[in-house]
Amino acid sequence: MQLNVKHSLIDTETIKQLAGMYDLPNDVQCELLTSGKNDTYLLTDQNEAKYIFRLYRAGHRDKEAILFELDAVNYLHTQGFRASYPIKKPDDDYLTEIAAPEGLRYGVLFNYSEGERPQINEKHSGLIGAALGELHERTLGFLSSHDRGFELDTSHLLDEPAAVISPVIERYLGGQSVTILHTVVENTKADLKEYNLEKGFCHGNFYNHNMHIHDGKIDVFDFDDCAVGYRAYDIAVSWWDLKNNYKNLEEEYWNAFLKGYLTEKHLAADDVRSLPLFITARRIWLMGTMITNDDVWGTNWINEQTLSLFIGQLRTDRLGDADLRELDENQARL
């Protein structure tokens, strides 16, 4: 019988050997921090200096896509923005190739962002908003010769995940819920077309899980979802986090976030108006991402209750939508 490997977990001793390619001391300590879409290891040398070694999953990001990400982070670093940046090997290359059982994988060594994950409160929300505004402002001139392979546009955020979600929704909830999903997708796309929206470099997953705070300053990391795309989507990710995890204080924290953002960058009226639409896009993108990467999140969470909640959230996002009312009326007649 042929044994197929989808994802292998490289042990810490091997990662320590790879660290030697970056001129780190031979006695570095290594521990696995997280195993997700990528595997992340913490390296600590004899002087207590810390580094992050990220091992990208086979097939997740190709070489061109990774080099685009590194270009972006290096650009931010040269602009004085606080973000975890890659470290070159003596051969002047950032990437380490690893022939894993499942295929070619790429490793990159990054500097370590000191501090800890910022707890969400009014002050920190303002700092996080200001950090995103600064990121958007400082990348206005960013260009890369490498192809990221996708943009944060309606195809990536809505169409592609909807295609993944639809058969799962149909299996658990039936065809009516699939129709609701596609109605929400098409109407959200139509509404977004009415706006003149700013596009530019985006982090793609900008909320407190992907940053540390140290001495009152935000340091950002994990640009794995970065791309050129709608800046309003990048902002809406933080609002989505507040809506889901800080409901009682959402308005207070969101106002602080926006106030912080506006200290660093102007936000046009159309971008502000589009933000609720990108909350919907975030929900759909995340659901599609979790279903696609079932080897990361498993499938135990995929059930009628979870999917019904998802459809309910989409309907709440689109309250007053005439097409959804018509669907309800037609269903009531059956």
C-alpha positions in Angstrom: 0.0 0.0 0.0 1.3 3.5 -0.9 1.5 5.8 2.0 0.5 9.4 1.2 1.7 12.2 3.5 -0.3 15.5 3.5 1.7 17.2 6.1 4.8 16.1 8.1 5.9 17.8 11.3 9.6 18.3 11.3 11.2 17.7 14.7 13.0 20.4 16.6 16.4 18.8 16.3 16.2 19.1 12.5 15.2 22.7 12.8 18.2 23.3 15.1 20.4 21.9 12.3 18.8 24.1 9.7 19.5 27.1 12.0 23.2 26.5 11.5 22.7 27.6 7.9 22.0 31.1 9.2 25.2 31.4 11.3 23.4 31.0 14.5 25.2 29.3 17.4 25.3 25.5 17.3 23.7 25.3 20.8 20.4 27.1 20.0 17.3 25.9 21.7 14.2 25.1 19.7 10.6 24.6 20.4 7.5 24.3 18.3 5.2 27.2 18.8 2.3 26.4 16.5 1.4 24.0 13.8 -1.2 25.6 11.5 -1.3 26.5 7.9 2.4 26.8 8.5 4.7 25.5 11.2 6.3 28.0 13.5 9.4 27.4 15.7 11.0 29.5 18.4 14.8 29.5 18.4 16.8 30.9 21.3 20.6 31.3 21.2 23.1 31.3 24.1 22.7 35.0 24.5 18.9 34.7 24.9 18.3 36.3 21.5 15.2 34.9 19.9 14.3 34.1 16.3 11.3 32.6 14.5 11.7 29.9 12.0 8.6 29.5 9.7 8.3 26.3 7.7 5.7 26.8 5.0 3.4 23.9 4.1 4.0 22.1 0.8 1.5 23.5 -1.8 0.3 26.4 0.4 2.5 29.2 -1.0 4.9 28.7 -3.9 8.3 30.3 -4.1 7.1 33.4 -5.9 4.3 34.0 -3.4 6.7 33.7 -0.4 9.2 36.1 -2.1 6.4 38.6 -2.5 5.7 38.4 1.2 9.4 38.9 2.1 9.6 41.9 -0.3 6.7 43.5 1.5 8.1 42.9 5.0 11.5 44.1 4.0 10.0 47.2 2.4 8.1 48.0 5.7 11.4 47.4 7.6 13.2 50.0 5.4 10.3 52.4 6.0 10.8 52.2 9.8 7.6 50.2 10.4 7.8 47.7 13.3 7.3 44.3 11.7 9.1 40.9 12.0 11.5 40.8 9.1 13.4 37.9 7.4 17.1 37.2 7.9 19.4 36.1 5.1 21.7 33.2 5.0 25.4 33.7 4.2 24.7 32.8 0.6 22.5 35.9 0.4 19.3 33.8 0.1 16.3 34.0 2.5 14.8 30.6 1.6 15.8 27.2 2.8 14.5 24.3 0.8 13.4 21.1 2.6 12.6 17.9 0.8 9.7 16.7 3.1 7.8 13.5 2.5 4.8 15.4 1.1 6.9 17.6 -1.2 9.1 20.6 -1.3 8.8 23.0 1.7 10.4 26.4 2.3 11.8 27.7 5.5 12.5 31.3 6.5 14.2 32.7 9.5 12.6 35.9 11.0 13.6 38.2 13.8 11.5 37.8 17.0 8.9 40.4 17.9 9.4 41.2 21.6 6.5 41.6 24.0 3.2 39.8 24.2 -0.1 39.7 22.5 -1.9 43.0 23.3 -5.0 42.6 25.4 -7.9 44.4 23.8 -9.0 47.5 25.5 -9.7 51.1 24.4 -6.0 52.2 24.5 -4.7 49.1 22.7 -7.5 49.3 20.1 -6.3 52.8 19.3 -2.7 51.6 19.0 -3.7 48.8 16.7 -5.7 51.1 14.5 -2.8 53.5 14.3 -0.4 50.6 13.4 -2.7 49.6 10.5 -3.0 53.1 9.3 0.8 53.5 9.3 1.2 50.2 7.5 -1.2 51.4 4.7 0.4 54.8 4.5 4.0 53.5 4.4 3.3 50.9 1.6 1.8 53.4 -0.8 4.9 53.0 -2.9 5.4 49.3 -2.5 6.1 47.2 -5.6 7.4 43.6 -6.0 8.7 41.8 -9.0 7.3 38.6 -7.6 3.8 37.3 -8.2 1.7 36.8 -5.1 -0.7 34.6 -7.0 -3.9 36.2 -5.7 -5.4 39.6 -4.6 -7.7 40.4 -1.8 -10.5 41.0 -4.2 -14.1 39.7 -4.5 -12.9 36.6 -6.4 -10.5 35.6 -3.5 -12.7 36.8 -0.7 -16.2 35.7 -2.0 -16.3 33.5 -5.1 -13.5 31.1 -4.3 -14.6 30.3 -0.7 -18.3 30.1 -1.7 -17.4 27.4 -4.2 -15.8 25.4 -1.3 -18.6 26.1 1.2 -21.6 25.3 -1.0 -21.4 21.5 -1.2 -20.8 21.4 2.6 -23.8 23.7 3.3 -26.0 21.6 0.9 -25.0 18.4 2.7 -26.0 19.7 6.1 -28.6 22.3 5.5 -30.0 21.7 2.0 -30.3 23.7 -1.2 -32.2 26.7 0.3 -29.2 27.6 2.4 -26.9 27.3 -0.6 -29.2 29.8 -2.4 -28.9 32.2 0.5 -25.1 31.9 0.5 -24.9 32.7 -3.2 -27.5 35.5 -3.0 -25.4 37.1 -0.2 -22.2 36.7 -2.3 -23.7 38.2 -5.5 -25.4 41.1 -3.7 -22.3 41.9 -1.7 -20.3 42.0 -4.9 -22.9 44.2 -6.5 -22.9 46.6 -3.6 -19.1 46.8 -3.6 -19.1 47.8 -7.2 -20.9 50.9 -6.3 -18.0 52.3 -4.4 -14.7 53.7 -5.4 -12.4 51.8 -3.1 -8.8 52.2 -2.3 -6.5 49.3 -3.2 -3.0 48.7 -2.0 -0.9 46.4 0.1 -2.8 44.7 2.9 -1.7 42.5 5.8 -4.8 40.4 5.3 -5.2 39.1 8.8 -4.6 42.2 11.0 -5.8 41.6 14.5 -4.2 41.1 17.9 -3.2 37.5 17.4 -0.7 38.6 14.8 1.1 41.2 16.8 3.0 41.9 20.1 3.1 45.0 22.2 6.4 46.1 23.8 7.1 49.3 25.6 3.8 50.6 24.4 4.5 50.0 20.7 2.9 47.5 18.3 5.1 45.0 16.4 3.4 43.1 13.6 4.1 39.6 12.3 2.6 36.8 10.2 2.1 38.3 6.8 1.0 34.9 5.4 -2.3 36.3 4.1 -0.9 39.5 2.8 -1.6 40.7 -0.8 -2.6 43.7 -2.8 -6.3 44.3 -2.3 -9.0 46.4 -0.8 -7.7 48.4 2.1 -11.2 48.5 3.6 -11.1 44.7 4.0 -7.9 45.0 6.0 -9.6 47.4 8.3 -12.8 45.3 8.5 -10.8 42.3 9.8 -10.2 44.1 13.1 -13.9 45.1 13.3 -14.9 41.5 12.6 -12.7 40.4 15.6 -14.3 43.0 17.9 -17.8 41.9 16.8 -17.0 38.3 17.5 -15.0 38.5 20.6 -15.8 41.8 22.4 -19.5 42.3 21.8 -20.3 44.3 24.9 -17.5 46.8 24.2 -17.4 46.6 20.4 -18.6 50.1 19.7 -16.1 51.7 22.2 -13.2 49.7 20.9 -14.1 50.1 17.3 -14.3 53.9 17.7 -10.9 53.9 19.3 -9.5 51.7 16.5 -10.8 54.1 13.8 -9.6 57.2 15.7 -6.1 55.6 15.8 -6.2 54.7 12.1 -7.1 58.2 11.2 -4.1 59.6 13.0 -1.9 57.9 10.4 -4.0 57.8 7.2 -7.0 59.4 5.6 -10.0 57.1 5.0 -12.4 58.0 2.2 -16.1 58.0 2.6 -16.7 55.1 0.2 -14.1 53.0 2.1 -16.0 53.7 5.4 -19.4 52.8 3.8 -18.0 49.5 2.5 -16.8 48.2 5.8 -19.9 46.3 6.8 -19.8 44.5 3.4 -16.2 43.4 4.2 -17.4 42.0 7.5 -19.5 39.6 5.4 -16.6 38.9 3.1 -14.4 38.1 6.1 -17.0 35.6 7.4 -17.2 33.8 4.0 -13.4 33.8 3.4 -12.7 32.4 6.9 -15.3 29.6 6.5 -13.9 28.7 3.1 -10.3 28.7 4.5 -11.2 26.5 7.5 -13.0 24.0 5.3 -10.2 23.9 2.7 -7.6 23.3 5.4 -9.3 20.4 7.2 -5.9 19.0 8.1 -5.4 22.0 10.3 -8.7 22.5 11.9 -10.2 19.0 11.5 -13.9 18.4 10.6 -15.5 17.9 14.0 -16.6 21.5 14.0 -18.5 21.1 10.7 -22.0 20.4 11.8 -25.6 21.7 11.4 -25.4 24.0 14.4 -22.2 25.7 13.2 -23.3 26.1 9.6 -26.7 27.3 10.6 -25.1 30.0 12.8 -22.9 31.0 9.8 -26.0 31.3 7.5 -27.7 33.3 10.2 -24.8 35.7 10.5 -24.9 36.3 6.7 -28.6 37.0 6.9 -28.1 39.4 9.8 -25.4 41.2 7.8 -27.9 41.6 4.9 -31.0 42.7 6.9 -33.5 44.3 4.6 -32.1 42.6 1.5 -35.1 42.3 -0.9 -33.8 39.1 -2.5 -33.6 37.3 0.8 -37.1 38.4 1.7 -38.3 37.0 -1.6 -36.6 33.7 -0.9 -38.3 33.5 2.5 -41.7 34.3 0.9 -41.2 31.6 -1.8 -40.2 29.1 0.9 -43.3 29.9 3.0 -45.5 29.2 0.0 -44.1 25.6 -0.4 
